[in-house]
């Protein structure tokens, strides 16, 4: 998923990532979510797909999750 991130927006309990469809397909993204949800039980995933705007994936969780996400997906 890292290669598809165009922009990250700060949320109180995580981040929402704007993704480039040309860099990560929906099937690839769905597979990544499925695998991550098995190991990271503390994360909540919210996927938003529409033709009128870029794909967005919100990752949220308990206190401390933002530090984990920053480490996994450092700002460009």
Helices and strands as residue ranges (DSSP letters): G 2-4, E 5-11, E 14-19, H 26-39, E 44-50, E 53-60, H 65-72
